Amino acid sequence: MAPRDDPSMTVMPAPAPAVADKRDSVPSASIESPGGRLPRRPSTRYRRERPRQRRYRLAKAIASVVSRIVSWLPDPLRDGVADRAGDLWIRLTPVYRANVIANIGQVLGPETSRPELETMAKTIFRMSARNFGELLRLPHLTRSELLALMPIPAQDIDVLRDAHERGQGVVIATAHMGAFDLLGHAIAALGVPMTVITGRTTSRFVFDGVTHLRHSHSMTMVDPSPGGVRRVIHALRRGEIAGFVVDYDFFQNGLPMTFFGRETTLPPGAIRIARDTGALVIPMFPRRGPGGHELSVGEPFQVPRTPDIDADVAAGMEILKSRLEEGIGANPDQWVLFQRAWPLAPAPPVRVFPVGSPLESELLKNVDTVLPPDRDDVEGVRS
């Protein structure tokens, strides 16, 4: 939602050709510039952009200050503060608590008792708070520190680099598991360009601050818009890496699938893009182990590419679903998803499909045609 105009905001007028306007009743001698031109009134759009810029600068400044403070804290103290914050969070957000319990209850089955689920939910809230603490200190970690924090097995590094050297893109398909935010940054720290699609799920102010932190270590962040999808496709065709979180259908426009024994929808964007670009799909699932972060890597696969697009996407989604069930099922107590993976009732779908849903590809094509790419999108593709 666009902020309201700030009547107290002072805007320096830009010079414009002199025009006759009854609204400009100020004597011309007092407003003429040295070039003899009259100032133009700032547009409504310009006046609205100023509060947005101020909001972003404020969010960025606060995130930077808090990030610096958190980076000074010893690990035990930071984790202890995060655990207490997680305990408070689970008590103050009953909807999120119910969502988490419902999700892990579906994975574990009806034989799991309510006290067991509540204990796991408490662990998940604490883990998410620790994730945020690590995100705050992320800008102050060196490349070697980041790779030590989220180690990637040598054989998997070879797979990524070999694909990059032969010009084949790689789609990293992950879930809200463990410290999933660190995974993309650790891959980017290897030296292979990394692009991640991320959408806003919090207030704009918080999202701006988090986005500023996530831009560390040369990782490119794009939003799930037609322009963002274009940038991901171009990156994959250059033999780079793109990351997708694929365990929740945020736009409610995905493919119907039986996931952990119950009907829901999963987003097909990663599979559709992998098919169209010939990218290799590698499932990766981070988790917190006794000695720190660990990474479970599933078997890589290629999405079929035949004249039948829908059949190709469906086949790729079946493989991806099985990898998701393996990754999440191995550590359900680390699934930090706070939305219901299986909605109680079907949600009204979003009528713009930014991730390339095969169900509405024509609509996506129309939106892409009507909405030209932003200047930032064009510059990002050219770079």
N, C-alpha and C positions, 0 to 999 in steps of 0.2 A: 504494500500500500504506500503510495507516495505521501511524504510528509506534507503538512499544511504549510502554506506560505508564512514566513516570519515577517510581520509588518515592521519590526524594529531593525531588520537587517539592512545594512547599507551596501548598496551595489554601485560600483564605479561605472558610469555610463560609457559605452563604447561609441566612438564617433560614427556618424552616419550621414548620408546626404540630407541636406535641408529639405524639409517638407512642410507644407502648410497644414496645420492641425489645430482646430479650435481648442483642443484640450491643453495645448501648450500656451498658456496665457502669460508666461513669464516674459518680460521685455527681452528683445533679442540681444541687446547690448550685454545683458548679464549672462547669457548662455552661449554666445558665439565663441567658438574655439579660434586659435590663431589662423586656421585654414578657412575660416568662414563657415564651418559646418555646425549643424545643430546636433545635440546628443539625442540618441534614440532610446526610448524607454526599454528597459530590460524585459524580455519576454517572460511569460508565466513559466515556461519550461526552464528558463535560465534561473529564475528565482527559486524554483523548486530543487534544482540541482545543487544549489549552494548548501542547503541543510543536509542533503545526502553526503556531500563531500565533507562537511563538518562532522557528521555522524561517523563516517568511515575513519576520518583522522583521529577522532576521539577513541573509537574502538581500537584502532591500531596502537595508539599511545598507551591506553590502559593495558592491552595485551602485552605490550613490550615491557612495561614496568613490572607487571605481575610475573612475566616470564623471567626477568632478571632476578627477582626475589626468589622464585622457586628454584632457579638454577643454583643458588647459594646454599640451599637446604641439603643436609645429608640425606642419603637415600632412606634410612630408617625413619627419620622424622617426616619426610615428605609422604612416605607410604602410610605412616601412622595418621597423619592429618587426613589423607585421602580416605582411609578406612572409616574414620569418624564421620567424614562428610557423607560417605556411602550409607552409613547407618542412619543418618538423619534424612537423607534423600529417600530411602525406602519407606520411611514412616510418613513423610510429607507428600508422597505421590502414590496414592492407592491405585490409581489407574495403571501406572507403569508397573507397579508391583503385581497387579492382577494379570497384566499382559505377559510379564516374564514367567510367572508361574504357569500360565496357560501354555506358553510355548514349550517350556522344558517338560511339562506334564505330557504333552503330545509326543515328544521324542521318547520319553522314558516309559510311557504306557500307564494304564490305569492301576497297575499294581504298586506304583510308587505312592507312598503315603503323603498326606498333606504336610506334616512336619518336615519330611525330607525335602519336599519342594520348596518350602519356606526357607530352609537352611541354604539350599542352593541359590535361591533368589537373593539372599543376603550377600552371598559370595559374589554374585554377578554385579550387584550394585557397587560393592567395594572395588571390584575389578575395573568397572567403568570409571570410577573416581580416580583410580590409580592411572588409568589410561590418560585421563585429562591432565593429571600432574606431569606425566611424561611428555605429553604434547606441549605443555607450557615450557619445559626446559629444552625442547627439541632444537630451537634456533642456536643454542649455545653448545651443542654437541659437535665434536669434530667428526670427520668422516670415519676415522678408525674407531671412535667411541660408539658411533651409531651402528657400525657393522658388528662390533663386539656385543652391543646390546641386543640386536636382532640378527644372530648368525644365520647365514644361508648355506646349506650344504654345498661342498665344492662341486659335486656332480651336477647339481641344479644350476649353479653359476655357469658351468660349462654349457649347459643346454641353452641358457639365455644368451650367452655370448656367441655361441655357434650360430644360432638363429639370426642374431643381429649381423654377423659377418656375412652370411649368405643373403642378407636383405629380406629375410622373412620376419614379419611382425609377430609379436607374442602378446596374447591376451591373458593377463593374470586374473583368474576368477577366484574371488575369495568371499568370505562371509563375515558377519559381525562376530568374529571369534578372537578372544584374547585382545592383545594390543594391535588390532588390525590396522590402525592408523600408521604405526611404525613400519609396516611391511613395505609400503610404497616408497618411503624415504630410504629404507635400507637398500632396496633395489636401485633407486636412483643414485645412491652413494657408490654403487659398483661402477658407475661411469657410463651406463647405457641410458639414453634419454627415456624418461618415464612420464606418461600422461595419465591422470586420474580423473574420472568423471565423478563429481560430487554434487549433491543437491542440498538445498537448505531445508533443515528440519527443525530449526530453532528460530528465535527472533532474529531479525536482520542485524541488530547491533551485536549480538553474541556471534552470529555467523561471520560477520566482518572480522571480528577479532580472531576467531578460529582460523579463518581463511588466511589471514596474515601469518599466523604461526605455521600453517601447513605449506606455505611457499618456501620453506627452508630447503636447503640441499638441492636446489635446482630442479625440483619436481614441478611439473606443469599441472595446474588445476584448471579444469573447465567445468562449466555447468551443463546440465542435461538439456541443452537447447539445440536447435538445428545447427547453429554455428559451432557449438561445442562438439557435436557429433562429427561435423566436417573435419574439425581439427584432429580428432582421434583417428578418423579414417586416413587422413594424410600422414599422421605419425606412423601408423601401422604400415602403410605402403612404403615408408622410408626405412622399414626394418626396425622400428622402435618398439617400445613396450607400452601397453595401455592396461590400466587396472580397473576392474569393475567389482562392486559388491553385489552379489547376485542372489542373496538369500531372502530378499523381501521385495515385493512388487509395490513400490512407492506410488506409481501412477495408476495402479489398479486396471491395467490394460494388457496384462501379460497372458501367457498361455495357461489354460486350465491343466493342472497336473495333480496326480496323487503323490503327495509329499509326506513321508512318514505315515503312510496309511490313511491320509485324510485329504480331501479335495481342497485345493487352493490355486492360486496363480503364481507364476514365477516370471520375472522379466526376461524376455528373449533378446534384448538388445545386444548383449555381449556375443551371443551365438550368431545372430544375424550379421553383425559387423565382422566377426571372425570368418564367416563363410564368404562374405563379399570381398574381403581383403586377402584371403588365404592364410590368415594368421594361425599360429599354433596356440592352442588353449592349454594353459597349465593351471590346475587347481592348487591353491596354496592356503593353508589354514594355520595361522599363528596361535600359540597357546602359552600360558605361563606355567613353567615347570618349577621344580624345587630349586634349581640352580639358575633360574632366569628365563628369558624368552626362548621358546623352541618353535620350530617350523615343521609342519607336516605337508609334504608335497605329493599330490596325487599324480596318477599316470597322465602324461600329456596326450592330447588327442586332436585330430583335425576334424573340422565340420565337413560333412559331405557337400559336394558342389555339383549338382545335376540341374537339368532344366526345371525341376520341380522344387521351387524355393521353399514352399510350405513343408514338404516332406523332409528337406535338408535341415530346416530349423527344428522340426519336431524330433528328428533323429539326434541332432546335437544336444537338444534340451534333455532328452532321456539320459544321455551320457552325463551331462552336467548335473542332473538331479541325483544320479547315483553317487557321483563324487561328493555332492553336498551332504547327502545322507551319511556317507562314510566320515567326512570331516566333522560334521556337527555331532553325529552319533557317538564319535569317539570321546568327545569332551563336552557334553551338553551343559555342564556347570560353568562353561566359559563362553556361552552364547549370549553376548551382550546386546541383544535385540530388544528394544523397549516398545515396539509396535507388535500387534498380534499378527503372527505369520498366517494364522487361519482366522480370518475375520468372523465375528459372530453373525454378521449379515453382509450380503454383497454391498460393497461401497459403490457409489456412482462413479463411473470411470472419468478420468480427466480426458477432455476432448481434444487435447493436443498431445501428440505422441513423439516426444523428443528423442526416444531411444530406438527408434526404427522398428516398432512393432510390426511383424509381418501381417497382423490382423488388420492394420490400418495403414499400410504402406502408401496408398494413394493419397490419404489425407496428409501424411508426413511430407510427401512430395509437394503437395499444394502449399502447405505452410512454408516449406523451404523456398518455394518460388516467390511467394508473396513477401516474406520477410527477408530482406537482403542481409548479408553478413555484416556484423558490426566491424568497425575499423580495427578493433583489437583482434577480432577473429582473422581478418585478412592478413594483418601483420604477423599473427602467430603462424599462419600457414606458410607465408613467404619465408619466415625465418627458419 
